[in-house]
Amino acid sequence: MKPPQQSLKDWTSQKWRTKSGKPSSKTGERYLPENAIKALSPAEYAATTRAKRAGKAKGKQFVAQPKNIAKKTAGYR
């Protein structure tokens, strides 16, 4: 496989979820790979969820994570 194909295969094989296990569309929580959620502290997950909820309140579907959290979770995506 070419690198982009392998990357997509790896991405789809991960277990993506919210910390609560409920749909992100209902809770406003950040949807991340399970290993990324485990790597974040409760305060970091709360910060990224706050950012997601604030963006969602403004009508945005895609909201960037805080930079320090994005760096930490990038390796899990």
PyMOL Python script that loads the backbone (N, CA, C, O; Angstrom):
from pymol import cmd

cmd.read_pdbstr("""\
ATOM      1  N   MET A   1       0.828  -1.196   0.000  1.00  0.00           N
ATOM      2  CA  MET A   1       0.000   0.000   0.000  1.00  0.00           C
ATOM      3  C   MET A   1       0.867   1.253   0.000  1.00  0.00           C
ATOM      4  O   MET A   1       1.971   1.274   0.545  1.00  0.00           O
ATOM      5  N   LYS A   2       0.342   2.270  -0.616  1.00  0.00           N
ATOM      6  CA  LYS A   2       1.024   3.556  -0.576  1.00  0.00           C
ATOM      7  C   LYS A   2       0.819   4.164   0.806  1.00  0.00           C
ATOM      8  O   LYS A   2      -0.167   3.847   1.470  1.00  0.00           O
ATOM      9  N   PRO A   3       1.725   5.028   1.255  1.00  0.00           N
ATOM     10  CA  PRO A   3       1.602   5.608   2.604  1.00  0.00           C
ATOM     11  C   PRO A   3       0.235   6.232   2.915  1.00  0.00           C
ATOM     12  O   PRO A   3      -0.277   6.017   4.014  1.00  0.00           O
ATOM     13  N   PRO A   4      -0.381   6.995   1.998  1.00  0.00           N
ATOM     14  CA  PRO A   4      -1.704   7.544   2.331  1.00  0.00           C
ATOM     15  C   PRO A   4      -2.762   6.453   2.533  1.00  0.00           C
ATOM     16  O   PRO A   4      -3.642   6.583   3.383  1.00  0.00           O
ATOM     17  N   GLN A   5      -2.666   5.385   1.747  1.00  0.00           N
ATOM     18  CA  GLN A   5      -3.611   4.282   1.901  1.00  0.00           C
ATOM     19  C   GLN A   5      -3.417   3.577   3.239  1.00  0.00           C
ATOM     20  O   GLN A   5      -4.387   3.228   3.912  1.00  0.00           O
ATOM     21  N   GLN A   6      -2.153   3.369   3.621  1.00  0.00           N
ATOM     22  CA  GLN A   6      -1.857   2.723   4.896  1.00  0.00           C
ATOM     23  C   GLN A   6      -2.338   3.588   6.048  1.00  0.00           C
ATOM     24  O   GLN A   6      -2.881   3.084   7.031  1.00  0.00           O
ATOM     25  N   SER A   7      -2.134   4.896   5.921  1.00  0.00           N
ATOM     26  CA  SER A   7      -2.568   5.822   6.957  1.00  0.00           C
ATOM     27  C   SER A   7      -4.078   5.759   7.137  1.00  0.00           C
ATOM     28  O   SER A   7      -4.570   5.739   8.265  1.00  0.00           O
ATOM     29  N   LEU A   8      -4.815   5.727   6.032  1.00  0.00           N
ATOM     30  CA  LEU A   8      -6.272   5.646   6.099  1.00  0.00           C
ATOM     31  C   LEU A   8      -6.716   4.318   6.711  1.00  0.00           C
ATOM     32  O   LEU A   8      -7.663   4.272   7.495  1.00  0.00           O
ATOM     33  N   LYS A   9      -6.024   3.241   6.346  1.00  0.00           N
ATOM     34  CA  LYS A   9      -6.350   1.923   6.908  1.00  0.00           C
ATOM     35  C   LYS A   9      -6.138   1.928   8.427  1.00  0.00           C
ATOM     36  O   LYS A   9      -6.977   1.438   9.182  1.00  0.00           O
ATOM     37  N   ASP A  10      -5.003   2.489   8.859  1.00  0.00           N
ATOM     38  CA  ASP A  10      -4.721   2.561  10.297  1.00  0.00           C
ATOM     39  C   ASP A  10      -5.761   3.418  11.012  1.00  0.00           C
ATOM     40  O   ASP A  10      -6.210   3.079  12.107  1.00  0.00           O
ATOM     41  N   TRP A  11      -6.137   4.527  10.389  1.00  0.00           N
ATOM     42  CA  TRP A  11      -7.104   5.463  10.981  1.00  0.00           C
ATOM     43  C   TRP A  11      -8.453   4.785  11.185  1.00  0.00           C
ATOM     44  O   TRP A  11      -9.091   4.963  12.223  1.00  0.00           O
ATOM     45  N   THR A  12      -8.889   4.006  10.191  1.00  0.00           N
ATOM     46  CA  THR A  12     -10.197   3.368  10.296  1.00  0.00           C
ATOM     47  C   THR A  12     -10.204   2.186  11.261  1.00  0.00           C
ATOM     48  O   THR A  12     -11.261   1.803  11.762  1.00  0.00           O
ATOM     49  N   SER A  13      -9.038   1.609  11.525  1.00  0.00           N
ATOM     50  CA  SER A  13      -8.994   0.460  12.433  1.00  0.00           C
ATOM     51  C   SER A  13      -8.974   0.886  13.910  1.00  0.00           C
ATOM     52  O   SER A  13      -9.142   0.046  14.794  1.00  0.00           O
ATOM     53  N   GLN A  14      -8.772   2.176  14.179  1.00  0.00           N
ATOM     54  CA  GLN A  14      -8.769   2.652  15.558  1.00  0.00           C
ATOM     55  C   GLN A  14     -10.192   2.730  16.095  1.00  0.00           C
ATOM     56  O   GLN A  14     -11.149   2.880  15.335  1.00  0.00           O
ATOM     57  N   LYS A  15     -10.317   2.627  17.400  1.00  0.00           N
ATOM     58  CA  LYS A  15     -11.624   2.762  18.028  1.00  0.00           C
ATOM     59  C   LYS A  15     -11.810   4.238  18.403  1.00  0.00           C
ATOM     60  O   LYS A  15     -11.193   4.723  19.352  1.00  0.00           O
ATOM     61  N   TRP A  16     -12.651   4.937  17.664  1.00  0.00           N
ATOM     62  CA  TRP A  16     -12.936   6.345  17.911  1.00  0.00           C
ATOM     63  C   TRP A  16     -14.179   6.441  18.779  1.00  0.00           C
ATOM     64  O   TRP A  16     -15.148   5.711  18.571  1.00  0.00           O
ATOM     65  N   ARG A  17     -14.149   7.353  19.761  1.00  0.00           N
ATOM     66  CA  ARG A  17     -15.288   7.515  20.662  1.00  0.00           C
ATOM     67  C   ARG A  17     -15.171   8.815  21.443  1.00  0.00           C
ATOM     68  O   ARG A  17     -14.192   9.549  21.305  1.00  0.00           O
ATOM     69  N   THR A  18     -16.177   9.091  22.262  1.00  0.00           N
ATOM     70  CA  THR A  18     -16.100  10.176  23.233  1.00  0.00           C
ATOM     71  C   THR A  18     -15.771   9.545  24.580  1.00  0.00           C
ATOM     72  O   THR A  18     -15.884   8.330  24.746  1.00  0.00           O
ATOM     73  N   LYS A  19     -15.377  10.344  25.510  1.00  0.00           N
ATOM     74  CA  LYS A  19     -15.006   9.803  26.826  1.00  0.00           C
ATOM     75  C   LYS A  19     -16.220   9.167  27.517  1.00  0.00           C
ATOM     76  O   LYS A  19     -16.090   8.147  28.193  1.00  0.00           O
ATOM     77  N   SER A  20     -17.394   9.773  27.344  1.00  0.00           N
ATOM     78  CA  SER A  20     -18.602   9.249  27.985  1.00  0.00           C
ATOM     79  C   SER A  20     -19.190   8.065  27.234  1.00  0.00           C
ATOM     80  O   SER A  20     -19.986   7.307  27.788  1.00  0.00           O
ATOM     81  N   GLY A  21     -18.800   7.906  25.974  1.00  0.00           N
ATOM     82  CA  GLY A  21     -19.357   6.835  25.160  1.00  0.00           C
ATOM     83  C   GLY A  21     -20.643   7.236  24.452  1.00  0.00           C
ATOM     84  O   GLY A  21     -21.196   6.458  23.675  1.00  0.00           O
ATOM     85  N   LYS A  22     -21.113   8.434  24.716  1.00  0.00           N
ATOM     86  CA  LYS A  22     -22.337   8.928  24.078  1.00  0.00           C
ATOM     87  C   LYS A  22     -21.975   9.660  22.789  1.00  0.00           C
ATOM     88  O   LYS A  22     -20.832  10.087  22.623  1.00  0.00           O
ATOM     89  N   PRO A  23     -22.939   9.811  21.874  1.00  0.00           N
ATOM     90  CA  PRO A  23     -22.648  10.505  20.609  1.00  0.00           C
ATOM     91  C   PRO A  23     -22.201  11.949  20.838  1.00  0.00           C
ATOM     92  O   PRO A  23     -22.780  12.672  21.648  1.00  0.00           O
ATOM     93  N   SER A  24     -21.171  12.346  20.116  1.00  0.00           N
ATOM     94  CA  SER A  24     -20.638  13.698  20.223  1.00  0.00           C
ATOM     95  C   SER A  24     -21.681  14.745  19.828  1.00  0.00           C
ATOM     96  O   SER A  24     -21.701  15.851  20.369  1.00  0.00           O
ATOM     97  N   SER A  25     -22.541  14.383  18.879  1.00  0.00           N
ATOM     98  CA  SER A  25     -23.558  15.333  18.428  1.00  0.00           C
ATOM     99  C   SER A  25     -24.549  15.686  19.541  1.00  0.00           C
ATOM    100  O   SER A  25     -25.161  16.754  19.511  1.00  0.00           O
ATOM    101  N   LYS A  26     -24.704  14.807  20.502  1.00  0.00           N
ATOM    102  CA  LYS A  26     -25.630  15.075  21.615  1.00  0.00           C
ATOM    103  C   LYS A  26     -24.938  15.733  22.809  1.00  0.00           C
ATOM    104  O   LYS A  26     -25.531  16.568  23.491  1.00  0.00           O
ATOM    105  N   THR A  27     -23.682  15.355  23.060  1.00  0.00           N
ATOM    106  CA  THR A  27     -22.988  15.860  24.256  1.00  0.00           C
ATOM    107  C   THR A  27     -22.072  17.040  23.967  1.00  0.00           C
ATOM    108  O   THR A  27     -21.759  17.816  24.869  1.00  0.00           O
ATOM    109  N   GLY A  28     -21.639  17.181  22.712  1.00  0.00           N
ATOM    110  CA  GLY A  28     -20.688  18.237  22.378  1.00  0.00           C
ATOM    111  C   GLY A  28     -19.258  17.883  22.744  1.00  0.00           C
ATOM    112  O   GLY A  28     -18.360  18.718  22.630  1.00  0.00           O
ATOM    113  N   GLU A  29     -19.043  16.652  23.183  1.00  0.00           N
ATOM    114  CA  GLU A  29     -17.695  16.210  23.555  1.00  0.00           C
ATOM    115  C   GLU A  29     -16.825  16.020  22.317  1.00  0.00           C
ATOM    116  O   GLU A  29     -17.327  15.876  21.202  1.00  0.00           O
ATOM    117  N   ARG A  30     -15.536  16.022  22.532  1.00  0.00           N
ATOM    118  CA  ARG A  30     -14.567  15.786  21.467  1.00  0.00           C
ATOM    119  C   ARG A  30     -14.547  14.299  21.134  1.00  0.00           C
ATOM    120  O   ARG A  30     -14.543  13.460  22.035  1.00  0.00           O
ATOM    121  N   TYR A  31     -14.534  13.972  19.851  1.00  0.00           N
ATOM    122  CA  TYR A  31     -14.505  12.612  19.349  1.00  0.00           C
ATOM    123  C   TYR A  31     -13.068  12.289  18.963  1.00  0.00           C
ATOM    124  O   TYR A  31     -12.531  12.884  18.029  1.00  0.00           O
ATOM    125  N   LEU A  32     -12.441  11.359  19.667  1.00  0.00           N
ATOM    126  CA  LEU A  32     -11.019  11.055  19.480  1.00  0.00           C
ATOM    127  C   LEU A  32     -10.776   9.548  19.527  1.00  0.00           C
ATOM    128  O   LEU A  32     -11.631   8.793  19.990  1.00  0.00           O
ATOM    129  N   PRO A  33      -9.607   9.109  19.047  1.00  0.00           N
ATOM    130  CA  PRO A  33      -9.254   7.697  19.229  1.00  0.00           C
ATOM    131  C   PRO A  33      -9.156   7.383  20.729  1.00  0.00           C
ATOM    132  O   PRO A  33      -8.765   8.229  21.532  1.00  0.00           O
ATOM    133  N   GLU A  34      -9.515   6.170  21.075  1.00  0.00           N
ATOM    134  CA  GLU A  34      -9.527   5.753  22.481  1.00  0.00           C
ATOM    135  C   GLU A  34      -8.172   5.982  23.161  1.00  0.00           C
ATOM    136  O   GLU A  34      -8.123   6.414  24.313  1.00  0.00           O
ATOM    137  N   ASN A  35      -7.078   5.695  22.455  1.00  0.00           N
ATOM    138  CA  ASN A  35      -5.751   5.880  23.047  1.00  0.00           C
ATOM    139  C   ASN A  35      -5.433   7.349  23.295  1.00  0.00           C
ATOM    140  O   ASN A  35      -4.729   7.678  24.251  1.00  0.00           O
ATOM    141  N   ALA A  36      -5.938   8.224  22.454  1.00  0.00           N
ATOM    142  CA  ALA A  36      -5.728   9.659  22.655  1.00  0.00           C
ATOM    143  C   ALA A  36      -6.486  10.123  23.893  1.00  0.00           C
ATOM    144  O   ALA A  36      -5.974  10.932  24.667  1.00  0.00           O
ATOM    145  N   ILE A  37      -7.690   9.622  24.083  1.00  0.00           N
ATOM    146  CA  ILE A  37      -8.477   9.984  25.270  1.00  0.00           C
ATOM    147  C   ILE A  37      -7.746   9.543  26.530  1.00  0.00           C
ATOM    148  O   ILE A  37      -7.699  10.278  27.516  1.00  0.00           O
ATOM    149  N   LYS A  38      -7.171   8.334  26.495  1.00  0.00           N
ATOM    150  CA  LYS A  38      -6.437   7.822  27.655  1.00  0.00           C
ATOM    151  C   LYS A  38      -5.188   8.653  27.944  1.00  0.00           C
ATOM    152  O   LYS A  38      -4.776   8.777  29.098  1.00  0.00           O
ATOM    153  N   ALA A  39      -4.589   9.220  26.901  1.00  0.00           N
ATOM    154  CA  ALA A  39      -3.360  10.000  27.068  1.00  0.00           C
ATOM    155  C   ALA A  39      -3.625  11.396  27.644  1.00  0.00           C
ATOM    156  O   ALA A  39      -2.718  12.022  28.193  1.00  0.00           O
ATOM    157  N   LEU A  40      -4.852  11.880  27.522  1.00  0.00           N
ATOM    158  CA  LEU A  40      -5.178  13.216  28.021  1.00  0.00           C
ATOM    159  C   LEU A  40      -5.568  13.168  29.490  1.00  0.00           C
ATOM    160  O   LEU A  40      -6.214  12.225  29.946  1.00  0.00           O
ATOM    161  N   SER A  41      -5.171  14.187  30.211  1.00  0.00           N
ATOM    162  CA  SER A  41      -5.606  14.306  31.601  1.00  0.00           C
ATOM    163  C   SER A  41      -7.070  14.755  31.586  1.00  0.00           C
ATOM    164  O   SER A  41      -7.548  15.254  30.566  1.00  0.00           O
ATOM    165  N   PRO A  42      -7.785  14.588  32.696  1.00  0.00           N
ATOM    166  CA  PRO A  42      -9.175  15.066  32.740  1.00  0.00           C
ATOM    167  C   PRO A  42      -9.291  16.562  32.423  1.00  0.00           C
ATOM    168  O   PRO A  42     -10.254  16.985  31.784  1.00  0.00           O
ATOM    169  N   ALA A  43      -8.321  17.357  32.864  1.00  0.00           N
ATOM    170  CA  ALA A  43      -8.357  18.800  32.591  1.00  0.00           C
ATOM    171  C   ALA A  43      -8.148  19.081  31.102  1.00  0.00           C
ATOM    172  O   ALA A  43      -8.788  19.972  30.545  1.00  0.00           O
ATOM    173  N   GLU A  44      -7.256  18.326  30.458  1.00  0.00           N
ATOM    174  CA  GLU A  44      -7.017  18.518  29.026  1.00  0.00           C
ATOM    175  C   GLU A  44      -8.236  18.120  28.206  1.00  0.00           C
ATOM    176  O   GLU A  44      -8.604  18.816  27.259  1.00  0.00           O
ATOM    177  N   TYR A  45      -8.862  17.009  28.565  1.00  0.00           N
ATOM    178  CA  TYR A  45     -10.065  16.575  27.840  1.00  0.00           C
ATOM    179  C   TYR A  45     -11.180  17.598  28.038  1.00  0.00           C
ATOM    180  O   TYR A  45     -11.922  17.899  27.102  1.00  0.00           O
ATOM    181  N   ALA A  46     -11.299  18.127  29.242  1.00  0.00           N
ATOM    182  CA  ALA A  46     -12.311  19.151  29.507  1.00  0.00           C
ATOM    183  C   ALA A  46     -12.044  20.402  28.678  1.00  0.00           C
ATOM    184  O   ALA A  46     -12.984  21.024  28.183  1.00  0.00           O
ATOM    185  N   ALA A  47     -10.781  20.779  28.521  1.00  0.00           N
ATOM    186  CA  ALA A  47     -10.431  21.975  27.747  1.00  0.00           C
ATOM    187  C   ALA A  47     -10.771  21.793  26.272  1.00  0.00           C
ATOM    188  O   ALA A  47     -11.302  22.709  25.644  1.00  0.00           O
ATOM    189  N   THR A  48     -10.476  20.637  25.720  1.00  0.00           N
ATOM    190  CA  THR A  48     -10.789  20.409  24.311  1.00  0.00           C
ATOM    191  C   THR A  48     -12.298  20.292  24.095  1.00  0.00           C
ATOM    192  O   THR A  48     -12.811  20.697  23.052  1.00  0.00           O
ATOM    193  N   THR A  49     -12.998  19.744  25.069  1.00  0.00           N
ATOM    194  CA  THR A  49     -14.450  19.666  24.982  1.00  0.00           C
ATOM    195  C   THR A  49     -15.071  21.054  25.078  1.00  0.00           C
ATOM    196  O   THR A  49     -16.028  21.353  24.365  1.00  0.00           O
ATOM    197  N   ARG A  50     -14.533  21.904  25.953  1.00  0.00           N
ATOM    198  CA  ARG A  50     -15.027  23.287  26.038  1.00  0.00           C
ATOM    199  C   ARG A  50     -14.865  24.006  24.708  1.00  0.00           C
ATOM    200  O   ARG A  50     -15.765  24.720  24.267  1.00  0.00           O
ATOM    201  N   ALA A  51     -13.709  23.813  24.070  1.00  0.00           N
ATOM    202  CA  ALA A  51     -13.462  24.444  22.772  1.00  0.00           C
ATOM    203  C   ALA A  51     -14.456  23.929  21.731  1.00  0.00           C
ATOM    204  O   ALA A  51     -14.975  24.705  20.929  1.00  0.00           O
ATOM    205  N   LYS A  52     -14.717  22.640  21.743  1.00  0.00           N
ATOM    206  CA  LYS A  52     -15.661  22.038  20.796  1.00  0.00           C
ATOM    207  C   LYS A  52     -17.066  22.587  21.025  1.00  0.00           C
ATOM    208  O   LYS A  52     -17.756  22.951  20.072  1.00  0.00           O
ATOM    209  N   ARG A  53     -17.483  22.647  22.268  1.00  0.00           N
ATOM    210  CA  ARG A  53     -18.828  23.160  22.576  1.00  0.00           C
ATOM    211  C   ARG A  53     -18.973  24.635  22.222  1.00  0.00           C
ATOM    212  O   ARG A  53     -20.028  25.061  21.752  1.00  0.00           O
ATOM    213  N   ALA A  54     -17.918  25.418  22.444  1.00  0.00           N
ATOM    214  CA  ALA A  54     -17.967  26.848  22.112  1.00  0.00           C
ATOM    215  C   ALA A  54     -18.087  27.034  20.601  1.00  0.00           C
ATOM    216  O   ALA A  54     -18.853  27.879  20.139  1.00  0.00           O
ATOM    217  N   GLY A  55     -17.345  26.258  19.843  1.00  0.00           N
ATOM    218  CA  GLY A  55     -17.436  26.333  18.390  1.00  0.00           C
ATOM    219  C   GLY A  55     -18.779  25.867  17.875  1.00  0.00           C
ATOM    220  O   GLY A  55     -19.338  26.446  16.943  1.00  0.00           O
ATOM    221  N   LYS A  56     -19.289  24.818  18.488  1.00  0.00           N
ATOM    222  CA  LYS A  56     -20.588  24.282  18.088  1.00  0.00           C
ATOM    223  C   LYS A  56     -21.690  25.308  18.365  1.00  0.00           C
ATOM    224  O   LYS A  56     -22.641  25.425  17.592  1.00  0.00           O
ATOM    225  N   ALA A  57     -21.563  26.045  19.461  1.00  0.00           N
ATOM    226  CA  ALA A  57     -22.547  27.072  19.799  1.00  0.00           C
ATOM    227  C   ALA A  57     -22.544  28.204  18.766  1.00  0.00           C
ATOM    228  O   ALA A  57     -23.549  28.890  18.580  1.00  0.00           O
ATOM    229  N   LYS A  58     -21.392  28.387  18.093  1.00  0.00           N
ATOM    230  CA  LYS A  58     -21.280  29.404  17.043  1.00  0.00           C
ATOM    231  C   LYS A  58     -21.706  28.858  15.684  1.00  0.00           C
ATOM    232  O   LYS A  58     -21.633  29.561  14.676  1.00  0.00           O
ATOM    233  N   GLY A  59     -22.152  27.602  15.662  1.00  0.00           N
ATOM    234  CA  GLY A  59     -22.624  27.004  14.424  1.00  0.00           C
ATOM    235  C   GLY A  59     -21.563  26.278  13.618  1.00  0.00           C
ATOM    236  O   GLY A  59     -21.808  25.918  12.466  1.00  0.00           O
ATOM    237  N   LYS A  60     -20.383  26.053  14.198  1.00  0.00           N
ATOM    238  CA  LYS A  60     -19.306  25.372  13.483  1.00  0.00           C
ATOM    239  C   LYS A  60     -19.378  23.869  13.726  1.00  0.00           C
ATOM    240  O   LYS A  60     -19.645  23.417  14.839  1.00  0.00           O
ATOM    241  N   GLN A  61     -19.133  23.102  12.660  1.00  0.00           N
ATOM    242  CA  GLN A  61     -19.081  21.647  12.807  1.00  0.00           C
ATOM    243  C   GLN A  61     -17.666  21.201  13.160  1.00  0.00           C
ATOM    244  O   GLN A  61     -17.482  20.318  13.997  1.00  0.00           O
ATOM    245  N   PHE A  62     -16.670  21.810  12.524  1.00  0.00           N
ATOM    246  CA  PHE A  62     -15.278  21.458  12.758  1.00  0.00           C
ATOM    247  C   PHE A  62     -14.623  22.555  13.576  1.00  0.00           C
ATOM    248  O   PHE A  62     -14.619  23.721  13.179  1.00  0.00           O
ATOM    249  N   VAL A  63     -14.067  22.175  14.722  1.00  0.00           N
ATOM    250  CA  VAL A  63     -13.447  23.132  15.643  1.00  0.00           C
ATOM    251  C   VAL A  63     -12.061  22.618  15.996  1.00  0.00           C
ATOM    252  O   VAL A  63     -11.903  21.471  16.415  1.00  0.00           O
ATOM    253  N   ALA A  64     -11.058  23.468  15.824  1.00  0.00           N
ATOM    254  CA  ALA A  64      -9.688  23.074  16.143  1.00  0.00           C
ATOM    255  C   ALA A  64      -9.525  22.881  17.649  1.00  0.00           C
ATOM    256  O   ALA A  64     -10.186  23.534  18.456  1.00  0.00           O
ATOM    257  N   GLN A  65      -8.629  21.969  18.000  1.00  0.00           N
ATOM    258  CA  GLN A  65      -8.316  21.749  19.407  1.00  0.00           C
ATOM    259  C   GLN A  65      -7.338  22.831  19.873  1.00  0.00           C
ATOM    260  O   GLN A  65      -6.659  23.442  19.048  1.00  0.00           O
ATOM    261  N   PRO A  66      -7.260  23.074  21.175  1.00  0.00           N
ATOM    262  CA  PRO A  66      -6.193  23.942  21.684  1.00  0.00           C
ATOM    263  C   PRO A  66      -4.847  23.373  21.229  1.00  0.00           C
ATOM    264  O   PRO A  66      -4.668  22.155  21.197  1.00  0.00           O
ATOM    265  N   LYS A  67      -3.894  24.255  20.875  1.00  0.00           N
ATOM    266  CA  LYS A  67      -2.641  23.812  20.257  1.00  0.00           C
ATOM    267  C   LYS A  67      -1.867  22.788  21.075  1.00  0.00           C
ATOM    268  O   LYS A  67      -1.347  21.822  20.517  1.00  0.00           O
ATOM    269  N   ASN A  68      -1.781  22.984  22.392  1.00  0.00           N
ATOM    270  CA  ASN A  68      -1.012  22.036  23.201  1.00  0.00           C
ATOM    271  C   ASN A  68      -1.661  20.651  23.217  1.00  0.00           C
ATOM    272  O   ASN A  68      -0.962  19.639  23.270  1.00  0.00           O
ATOM    273  N   ILE A  69      -2.971  20.604  23.172  1.00  0.00           N
ATOM    274  CA  ILE A  69      -3.681  19.323  23.162  1.00  0.00           C
ATOM    275  C   ILE A  69      -3.600  18.693  21.775  1.00  0.00           C
ATOM    276  O   ILE A  69      -3.481  17.474  21.653  1.00  0.00           O
ATOM    277  N   ALA A  70      -3.664  19.512  20.740  1.00  0.00           N
ATOM    278  CA  ALA A  70      -3.555  19.004  19.366  1.00  0.00           C
ATOM    279  C   ALA A  70      -2.206  18.322  19.156  1.00  0.00           C
ATOM    280  O   ALA A  70      -2.135  17.274  18.514  1.00  0.00           O
ATOM    281  N   LYS A  71      -1.136  18.909  19.692  1.00  0.00           N
ATOM    282  CA  LYS A  71       0.192  18.292  19.582  1.00  0.00           C
ATOM    283  C   LYS A  71       0.216  16.929  20.279  1.00  0.00           C
ATOM    284  O   LYS A  71       0.801  15.971  19.773  1.00  0.00           O
ATOM    285  N   LYS A  72      -0.420  16.860  21.431  1.00  0.00           N
ATOM    286  CA  LYS A  72      -0.404  15.631  22.221  1.00  0.00           C
ATOM    287  C   LYS A  72      -1.211  14.516  21.546  1.00  0.00           C
ATOM    288  O   LYS A  72      -0.815  13.352  21.604  1.00  0.00           O
ATOM    289  N   THR A  73      -2.329  14.854  20.912  1.00  0.00           N
ATOM    290  CA  THR A  73      -3.191  13.835  20.315  1.00  0.00           C
ATOM    291  C   THR A  73      -2.838  13.511  18.871  1.00  0.00           C
ATOM    292  O   THR A  73      -3.315  12.513  18.333  1.00  0.00           O
ATOM    293  N   ALA A  74      -2.013  14.334  18.235  1.00  0.00           N
ATOM    294  CA  ALA A  74      -1.695  14.128  16.809  1.00  0.00           C
ATOM    295  C   ALA A  74      -1.106  12.753  16.516  1.00  0.00           C
ATOM    296  O   ALA A  74      -1.391  12.166  15.473  1.00  0.00           O
ATOM    297  N   GLY A  75      -0.310  12.253  17.402  1.00  0.00           N
ATOM    298  CA  GLY A  75       0.311  10.949  17.197  1.00  0.00           C
ATOM    299  C   GLY A  75      -0.650   9.778  17.252  1.00  0.00           C
ATOM    300  O   GLY A  75      -0.310   8.671  16.834  1.00  0.00           O
ATOM    301  N   TYR A  76      -1.835  10.014  17.759  1.00  0.00           N
ATOM    302  CA  TYR A  76      -2.827   8.942  17.882  1.00  0.00           C
ATOM    303  C   TYR A  76      -3.799   8.898  16.707  1.00  0.00           C
ATOM    304  O   TYR A  76      -4.605   7.973  16.599  1.00  0.00           O
ATOM    305  N   ARG A  77      -3.724   9.892  15.831  1.00  0.00           N
ATOM    306  CA  ARG A  77      -4.633   9.931  14.679  1.00  0.00           C
ATOM    307  C   ARG A  77      -3.935   9.476  13.432  1.00  0.00           C
ATOM    308  O   ARG A  77      -4.542   9.442  12.362  1.00  0.00           O
TER     309      ARG A  77
END
""", "prot")
cmd.dss("prot")
cmd.show_as("cartoon", "prot")
cmd.util.cbc("prot")
cmd.orient("prot")
